[in-house]
Amino acid sequence: MFTRNGSTSPKASAEPQRIDALRLQTLSPATARGPSEPPPTQHHYSTAEAVIPTGPVNDGSGSGISIIGQDLTIIGQGLRIISKGKIRVEGEIQGDVVGTEVIIGDVGKVTGVVSAETITVFGSIMGTIRGVRVLLESGAKVEGDVHHQTLTVDEGAQLEGRVRRAQNADELKPDLTDGATGS
């Protein structure tokens, strides 16, 4: 479970957890925590862009992977989740997802732009895909345009939208900078 101060809690709930960037910005410290909780670490979220921190998980390959779990729903106006590495979405995101490699799991759902060097879709995307290498696996559902250098569509994948092959792979590389800090 993701808490308002950005840490994880060992208690898991059966209900999806919702993070609303607009609500996080407007809560006062007194209403943002329970009566016995210490004051939260200060996070500044703008309505234009919120960067949700995702922690690395060892995927067994020696490199870390950030995971948005099945029990997590992230909603926010102008929301943009940025991972400078690999990110796997098993939950629901209403916003943009940017990373070096993005994987949308079987039950993962993104409504927004997905941008990465490599994008693998098992779940569903409603929005634009921008990737150097795009793989739509069996069972994937995509409603939106796909901008790619190489595209693989497995039997059983559904694609409704336009497909455009870029002349140059550099125009598809994701912007991994966080607009708030310019890093």
C-alpha positions as CSV (number, residue, x, y, z in Angstrom):
1,M,0.0,0.0,0.0
2,F,1.3,3.5,-0.9
3,T,0.9,6.1,1.9
4,R,0.8,9.9,1.5
5,N,4.3,10.4,2.7
6,G,5.7,8.1,-0.1
7,S,6.5,5.1,2.1
8,T,5.0,1.7,1.8
9,S,2.9,0.1,4.5
10,P,3.0,-3.6,5.3
11,K,-0.8,-3.7,5.6
12,A,-2.5,-4.6,2.3
13,S,-6.1,-3.9,1.5
14,A,-8.4,-5.8,-0.8
15,E,-9.6,-2.4,-2.2
16,P,-7.4,-0.6,-4.8
17,Q,-5.5,2.3,-3.4
18,R,-6.1,5.6,-5.1
19,I,-3.5,8.4,-5.3
20,D,-5.0,11.6,-6.5
21,A,-2.3,14.2,-7.3
22,L,-4.8,17.1,-6.9
23,R,-6.0,15.9,-3.5
24,L,-2.5,15.3,-2.3
25,Q,-1.6,18.9,-3.1
26,T,-4.6,20.4,-1.3
27,L,-4.6,18.4,1.9
28,S,-3.4,20.2,5.0
29,P,-1.0,18.4,7.3
30,A,-3.7,17.9,9.9
31,T,-6.1,16.2,7.4
32,A,-3.5,14.3,5.5
33,R,-2.6,12.1,8.5
34,G,-4.4,10.2,11.2
35,P,-4.4,11.5,14.8
36,S,-1.4,9.3,15.9
37,E,0.7,9.6,12.8
38,P,3.8,12.0,12.7
39,P,3.8,14.9,10.2
40,P,4.5,13.6,6.7
41,T,7.6,14.3,4.7
42,Q,6.9,17.3,2.5
43,H,6.2,16.5,-1.1
44,H,5.2,19.1,-3.6
45,Y,2.9,18.0,-6.4
46,S,1.7,20.3,-9.1
47,T,-1.4,19.9,-11.0
48,A,0.6,19.9,-14.2
49,E,2.9,17.0,-13.4
50,A,3.2,14.6,-10.5
51,V,6.0,12.2,-10.3
52,I,5.1,9.2,-8.2
53,P,8.2,7.5,-6.7
54,T,8.3,3.8,-7.4
55,G,10.9,1.7,-5.6
56,P,13.2,-0.8,-7.4
57,V,12.5,-4.5,-6.9
58,N,15.0,-7.2,-7.7
59,D,13.6,-9.1,-10.7
60,G,16.3,-11.8,-10.5
61,S,18.1,-10.4,-13.6
62,G,20.5,-8.2,-11.5
63,S,18.7,-5.0,-12.5
64,G,15.9,-3.3,-10.6
65,I,12.3,-3.1,-11.8
66,S,9.6,-0.7,-10.4
67,I,6.2,-2.3,-10.1
68,I,2.8,-0.6,-9.9
69,G,0.8,-3.5,-8.3
70,Q,-2.7,-4.8,-9.0
71,D,-4.1,-3.2,-5.9
72,L,-3.0,0.3,-7.0
73,T,-5.0,2.8,-9.0
74,I,-3.3,6.1,-9.8
75,I,-5.4,9.0,-11.0
76,G,-4.4,12.6,-11.5
77,Q,-4.9,15.5,-13.9
78,G,-1.7,15.9,-15.9
79,L,-0.1,12.9,-14.1
80,R,3.2,11.7,-15.5
81,I,5.0,8.7,-13.9
82,I,8.7,8.6,-14.9
83,S,11.1,5.7,-14.3
84,K,14.7,5.9,-15.4
85,G,14.8,2.1,-15.6
86,K,12.3,-0.7,-16.1
87,I,8.7,-0.2,-14.9
88,R,5.9,-2.9,-14.8
89,V,2.3,-1.8,-14.5
90,E,-0.1,-4.4,-13.0
91,G,-2.6,-1.8,-11.7
92,E,-4.4,1.1,-13.3
93,I,-2.9,4.4,-14.2
94,Q,-4.9,7.4,-15.6
95,G,-1.9,9.4,-16.8
96,D,1.3,9.1,-18.7
97,V,4.0,6.4,-18.1
98,V,7.5,7.1,-19.2
99,G,10.6,4.8,-18.8
100,T,13.4,3.1,-20.5
101,E,11.4,-0.1,-20.6
102,V,7.7,-0.2,-19.8
103,I,5.7,-3.5,-19.4
104,I,1.9,-3.4,-19.1
105,G,1.0,-6.7,-17.3
106,D,-2.0,-8.9,-18.0
107,V,-4.3,-6.9,-15.7
108,G,-2.5,-3.6,-16.2
109,K,-4.4,-0.7,-17.7
110,V,-3.1,2.7,-18.8
111,T,-5.2,5.6,-20.0
112,G,-2.7,8.1,-21.4
113,V,0.6,8.2,-23.3
114,V,3.1,5.3,-22.8
115,S,6.6,6.2,-23.9
116,A,9.8,4.1,-23.7
117,E,12.5,2.6,-25.8
118,T,10.9,-0.8,-25.3
119,I,7.2,-1.2,-24.6
120,T,5.6,-4.7,-24.0
121,V,1.9,-4.9,-23.7
122,F,0.0,-7.8,-22.2
123,G,-2.9,-5.7,-20.7
124,S,-4.6,-2.6,-22.1
125,I,-3.6,0.9,-23.2
126,M,-6.1,3.6,-24.2
127,G,-3.9,6.3,-25.6
128,T,-0.8,6.9,-27.7
129,I,2.2,4.5,-27.6
130,R,5.6,5.9,-28.5
131,G,8.4,3.4,-28.5
132,V,11.5,2.4,-30.5
133,R,10.5,-1.3,-30.0
134,V,6.8,-2.1,-29.4
135,L,5.5,-5.6,-28.7
136,L,1.8,-6.3,-28.4
137,E,1.4,-9.8,-26.9
138,S,-1.5,-12.1,-27.2
139,G,-4.4,-10.7,-25.1
140,A,-3.2,-7.1,-25.4
141,K,-5.8,-4.4,-26.2
142,V,-4.7,-1.1,-27.6
143,E,-6.9,1.8,-28.6
144,G,-4.8,4.6,-29.9
145,D,-1.9,5.4,-32.3
146,V,1.3,3.5,-32.2
147,H,4.5,5.3,-33.1
148,H,7.4,2.8,-33.5
149,Q,10.6,1.8,-35.2
150,T,9.8,-1.9,-34.9
151,L,6.4,-3.4,-34.1
152,T,5.4,-6.9,-33.2
153,V,1.8,-7.9,-33.0
154,D,1.1,-11.4,-31.7
155,E,-2.0,-13.4,-32.7
156,G,-4.8,-12.5,-30.3
157,A,-3.7,-9.0,-29.7
158,Q,-6.2,-6.2,-30.5
159,L,-5.1,-2.9,-32.1
160,E,-7.5,-0.1,-33.0
161,G,-5.7,3.0,-34.2
162,R,-3.1,4.2,-36.6
163,V,0.4,2.8,-36.9
164,R,3.3,5.0,-37.8
165,R,6.9,3.9,-38.3
166,A,9.3,6.7,-37.4
167,Q,12.1,7.5,-39.9
168,N,14.6,7.9,-37.0
169,A,14.6,6.0,-33.7
170,D,15.9,9.1,-31.9
171,E,12.5,10.9,-32.3
172,L,10.9,8.1,-30.3
173,K,13.3,8.0,-27.3
174,P,11.5,9.0,-24.1
175,D,12.1,12.2,-22.2
176,L,13.1,10.9,-18.8
177,T,13.5,14.3,-17.2
178,D,11.1,15.4,-14.5
179,G,9.8,18.8,-15.6
180,A,9.8,20.1,-12.0
181,T,13.5,19.8,-11.4
182,G,14.9,19.6,-14.9
183,S,16.9,16.5,-14.0
